[in-house]
Amino acid sequence: MSEIDNQYQTCEACGVSAEMGFVIKAGDDVATVTVMAENEAQAKVELDKYLQLATEVNSRFKAESAAYTDGKQETRIQFECSAEKLIFELRSRSIV
């Protein structure tokens, strides 16, 4: 049996090479959102922005929130596939 040597071509424009399997992994469909706020009401307002974005990506997502403690609210958002999670993460960078 011979060993196959995978060589990646470097992008001339950006100097980066990657295989899509390294970016989008099967089963990697859960995004974790942590919102920092002074109180639980403010945390809910901020979290709602992320949940609205998740709805735009796929309205059939599932969200599970931990209790608000120590000034933060953590929520796990599960999508139907890894690509949806990636889209959500990229688009959530614009939330201020």
N, C-alpha and C positions, 0 to 999 in steps of 0.2 A: 504494500500500500504506500502511495506517495503522499507527501505533505504538499498541500496547495498553498502557495504564497499569494496572499491578497495584497495587492498594492493599490493604494488610493491615489487618484489624480488630484493634485492640488488645484484649487480654483485660482486662475490667473488674477481675477479681480480682487479677491479678498484674502488669498493665501491660506484658505481653510480646506481641509478635506474631511469628509465624514460619510458614514453609511447611515441611511435612514433608520436602520434597526437600532442604532445607538441613540437616536433622538426620540423615536416613537417605539416604545416597548409594549408588547402584548401584556395585558393585565395591569398596566400602570394607569389606572383610570380614576384615582382618588386624589383630589387637590385639597390641601389643608390651608385654610385662611385663618389668620390670626389678626384680630382687630384690637388695637389699643385705644382705650377711651377712659374718661374720668368716671363715668357711671354706666350702669347697664342700659339705660335708655339711649345714650349716645352710641354705645356699642351696637345696639340693634339698628340704629339709623345707618351706621357705616356698613354693617353686615348686609343690610337690605340692598345696598348698591351691588355687592358681589352676587347676591342671590338673583337680582334682576339680570345681571350679565349671564349667569349660569342658565337662566330661563331662555335668553336669546340664543345661547349655544345649543341647548337641548332642553326642552321643557320637562323631560322625563328624568331629570337628575334626582338624586336622593341626598338630603342634607341631614347631618347629625351634629348638634351643637353641644359642647360641654358647658357647664355652668360658668357664669361670669365670675372670675376671681382675680384678685391682684391687678385690677385695671385692664384685664384682657379677656377677650371672648374668642375661643377657638372653635372652628367649624370644619367638619370634613364633608366635602362635596364629591359624591361618586357619580361619574358619567357612565354612559353605555359603552364607550370605547376610549382608548388612549388618545386618539387624535382629538376628540372633543376636549379632553383635559388640557392638552397642549394649546388648543385654540383659546380656551378659557384663560390659561396662564398668560399667554401673550397679550390678549386683550385687556386683562385686569391690570396690566402695567399702567394703563391710562387713568385708572381710578385714583382720584386724589383724596 
